[in-house]
């Protein structure tokens, strides 16, 4: 089965090219870097989008000298990305807890398609969030589960969502779609 979330190899290839050239040539200002990359590797607008993506991801940063811009690799990128993953995972976790709290009252008033989409979305996001905590456990300390409480809470939240679905008068229509979607998220 093919994963639904696959990296775009074309984008990653461009990012790698720009990053490698920046890393090998830290003394190239913006225009010199542009001449080195365009048109040999990509178009100018593609370069600008790629550069902006690397800046947004904090893989590179801009150093200004006079009126010239120099791009340099970010220091401690691995720590920064770990922090961003942790922040995003924690935000998702807390948002999902609030959504599920509201789900108990909102769910019965939705039509069947909305119920299916909402339940699938929440369950999928719970699984992705749990994966985020698993990833953080792995990179921080592979011999210890640091996010034990969060994993347990996600397990309980999944249970709550299924309890809300089971109590719904449209359960027999909704459940097969939700179960089928959950099967696509498991190996």
C-alpha positions in Angstrom: 0.0 0.0 0.0 1.3 3.5 -0.9 1.4 6.1 1.9 -1.0 9.0 1.5 1.7 11.4 2.6 4.6 11.1 0.3 7.4 13.7 0.0 7.5 15.6 -3.3 10.9 14.4 -4.6 11.0 17.2 -7.2 10.7 19.9 -4.5 13.2 18.1 -2.2 15.7 17.7 -5.1 15.5 21.5 -5.8 15.9 22.3 -2.1 18.9 20.0 -2.0 20.5 21.7 -5.0 20.0 25.2 -3.6 21.2 24.1 -0.1 24.3 22.4 -1.4 25.3 25.4 -3.5 24.8 27.7 -0.6 26.7 25.5 1.7 29.7 25.1 -0.7 29.6 28.9 -1.6 28.9 30.9 1.5 30.5 33.9 0.0 28.1 34.2 -3.0 25.7 37.1 -2.7 22.1 36.8 -4.0 22.8 37.7 -7.6 25.9 35.5 -7.9 23.9 32.6 -6.4 21.1 33.2 -8.9 23.6 33.1 -11.8 25.0 29.8 -10.5 21.6 28.1 -10.3 19.5 29.7 -13.0 18.9 28.4 -15.7 21.2 25.4 -15.2 19.2 23.8 -12.4 15.9 25.7 -12.4 14.0 28.8 -13.5 14.3 32.1 -11.5 10.8 31.9 -10.0 11.5 28.3 -9.0 14.7 29.3 -7.4 12.9 32.1 -5.4 10.2 29.7 -4.3 12.8 27.1 -3.3 14.9 29.7 -1.4 11.8 30.9 0.4 10.9 27.4 1.4 14.4 26.9 2.8 14.1 30.2 4.7 10.6 29.3 6.0 11.8 25.9 7.2 14.8 27.7 8.9 17.3 25.5 7.0 19.1 28.7 5.8 19.1 32.3 6.9 19.9 35.7 5.3 23.0 37.7 6.3 23.0 41.2 5.0 26.2 43.1 4.3 25.5 46.5 2.9 23.0 46.1 0.2 23.9 42.5 -0.5 22.2 39.4 0.8 24.1 36.2 1.6 22.4 32.9 2.4 24.0 30.6 5.0 23.1 27.3 6.5 21.3 27.6 9.8 23.1 26.6 12.9 21.6 23.8 15.0 19.0 22.9 12.4 18.4 19.5 14.0 17.5 21.1 17.3 15.2 23.7 15.7 13.4 21.1 13.7 12.9 18.9 16.7 11.5 21.9 18.6 9.1 22.8 15.7 7.9 19.2 15.5 7.3 19.1 19.2 5.4 22.4 19.1 3.3 21.4 16.2 2.5 18.0 17.7 1.6 19.6 21.1 -0.7 22.2 19.4 -2.4 19.4 17.4 -2.9 17.4 20.6 -4.5 20.2 22.5 -6.7 21.2 19.5 -7.9 17.7 19.1 -8.9 17.5 22.8 -11.0 20.6 22.3 -12.6 19.2 19.1 -13.5 16.0 20.8 -15.0 17.8 23.8 -17.3 19.7 21.3 -17.9 16.6 19.3 -20.3 15.1 21.9 -22.8 17.9 21.4 -22.2 18.7 17.8 -22.0 15.3 16.2 -25.7 14.2 16.4 -26.8 17.4 14.6 -24.7 16.9 11.5 -25.8 15.1 8.3 -24.4 11.7 7.5 -21.6 12.9 5.2 -20.5 15.5 7.7 -20.4 12.9 10.4 -18.3 10.6 8.3 -15.9 13.4 7.3 -15.6 14.8 10.8 -15.0 11.4 12.4 -12.4 10.4 9.8 -10.6 13.7 10.1 -10.4 13.6 13.9 -9.3 9.9 14.0 -6.7 10.5 11.3 -5.4 13.6 13.1 -5.2 11.6 16.4 -3.2 8.9 14.7 -0.8 11.5 13.1 -0.4 13.3 16.4 0.4 10.0 18.1 3.0 9.3 15.4 4.4 12.8 16.1 4.9 11.8 19.8 6.4 8.5 18.7 8.8 10.3 16.4 9.8 12.6 19.3 10.3 9.7 21.6 12.5 8.1 19.1 14.8 11.0 18.4 15.0 12.2 22.1 15.5 8.8 23.8 14.9 5.6 21.9 15.0 3.5 25.1 12.3 5.4 26.9 8.7 6.5 26.2 8.8 10.2 27.2 5.3 10.9 26.0 3.6 8.0 27.8 0.8 10.2 29.1 0.1 11.7 25.7 0.0 8.3 24.0 -2.5 7.1 26.7 -4.6 10.2 26.3 -4.7 9.7 22.5 -5.8 6.1 23.0 -8.6 7.4 25.3 -9.6 10.1 22.8 -9.9 7.5 20.0 -12.1 5.4 22.3 -14.3 8.5 23.0 -14.7 9.2 19.3 -15.8 5.6 18.7 -18.2 5.8 21.6 -19.8 8.9 20.2 -20.1 7.2 16.8 -21.6 4.0 18.4 -24.3 6.0 20.2 -25.3 7.9 17.1 -28.6 6.8 15.4 -26.8 6.7 12.0 -24.1 4.3 13.4 -24.9 1.4 10.9 -24.5 3.7 7.9 -21.5 5.7 9.3 -19.4 2.9 10.8 -18.4 1.0 7.7 -17.0 4.1 6.1 -15.0 5.1 9.2 -13.7 1.6 9.7 -12.6 1.4 6.1 -10.8 4.7 6.4 -9.0 3.4 9.6 -7.9 0.3 7.7 -6.2 2.5 5.2 -4.1 4.1 8.0 -2.8 0.8 9.3 -0.2 -1.5 7.7 
